[in-house]
Every structure is written in C-alpha cells, then in structure tokens.
Amino acid sequence: MLKANFDTEMISVRLGMVFAKLGISPNAWTLISILPAIAGFVTLAFYRDLPISLLLFMAAGFIDAIDGAVARVTRSVSALGAFLDGIIDRYVEILLYIGLLFYLYPAEDFLLPNAFWVSLLIFGSMMPTYIRAYADHRKVVTESVAHKKMGGLLERAERLILVYAGMLLGLYNTLWLVYVIAAAAILSNYTALQRLWFVVNYKTKE
C-alpha cells in the first residue's frame, strides 16, 4: 500500500513538472477540464458515440489530475483552488449523467427533452446550496455576512414559486409546465454561477 502511494505521488510530481512548463495556472487547468466534459456530453447525448464520449470524459479526468499536480510542484496550493476543483467535479459528473440519460433513452422511446430540463432543474436546485456550503468547508468564505451576500437571481423560495406557477399553468396546457421548468432550470444554474463568481471574486480581493 505504501509503495502504491509512493508511486502515485511520484507520477503526480512528474506530471506537475511537465505541465508546469506551459505556464498555465492550476485554477486555469481546473476550468479547462470542463471543456472535454462538455464535448463528451454532446458526443454522448446527440451523436450517441459511446467510445469517443468515454475518451473525452477520461480526458477531463486527466486534466483534473493536472491541476493538483501543477499546484503542488509550483507550491501554489490554495483553498480557492480546492474549492474550484470540487465545484467543477460536480459539473463534469452531471454532464456525464445527463449524457447517459440521453444515450440510454432515445427520443422516440422517452420524453427526453422534458427529462433533460427536469434533470437540469434538479442540479440547479442543489448547486447554489452546495457552493455556499463547500466555500465554507474549504474556508474560502466563512463569514455569515458574506454567505448572505451570495444571494442570486433565483433562490429556493423564488424557484418554488416559479415551479408552482408552472404546475398551475400545466393544468391547462402541459407545454406551459415544460416551458416554466426549462426557465427555472436555466435560472437556477445561472444562480449557481453567480455564487461561484462571488466566491472567486471574494477570495481574489482578499
């Protein structure tokens, strides 16, 4: 077990030494890792190409390993870096799961567009809370006053009011419910990005 840990550490150091020469910061590597995940989602969901999608998501995982390796080699490990890494990991994971939903249930067999928006709404409802809690856990934003300032366009109360309104509209036409769910999904995820931006700016200004 100790030998395996030592080998893993050595590989990480060598990986960091190689990619540190490119001059890209660890946080930039973290953000870059979501790009192959987005491509993997599109490939899986719309082109239904499982092998290429697998390679793309594996590439995202490889890049995710680079950020930590570069941070250690360049001695730039930070609470903000750990925070961003955890947040981007969640986005990569949900892209994979929604992509698999598309892949396993073709449009002719399943109400896929509806399932997509509901899935995105579920994710959007969790991420704002997760970002606030994870920022505190990683000691990036710990002050209660700052937590309250995170806010966002569509917090829980507004989100539920919007969904309930959509359900009322759905009594007359189901399509209206789908439209409202789609709007709530987009705005919820936008709120998550607002909080993410708040945390990054808050830590950068310190």
Buried (B, 14 or more C-beta within 10 A) or exposed (E): EEEEEEEEEEEBEEBBEEBBEEEBBBBBBBEBBBEBBBBBBBBBBEEEBEEEBBBBBEBBEEBBBBBBBBBBBBEEEBBBBBBBBBBBBBBBBBBBEBBBBBBEEEEEEEEBEBBBBBBBBBBBBBBBEBBBEBBBBBEBBEEEEBBEEBEBEBBEEBBEEBBEBBEEBBEEEEEBBBBBBBBBBBBBBBBBBBBBEBBBEBBEEE
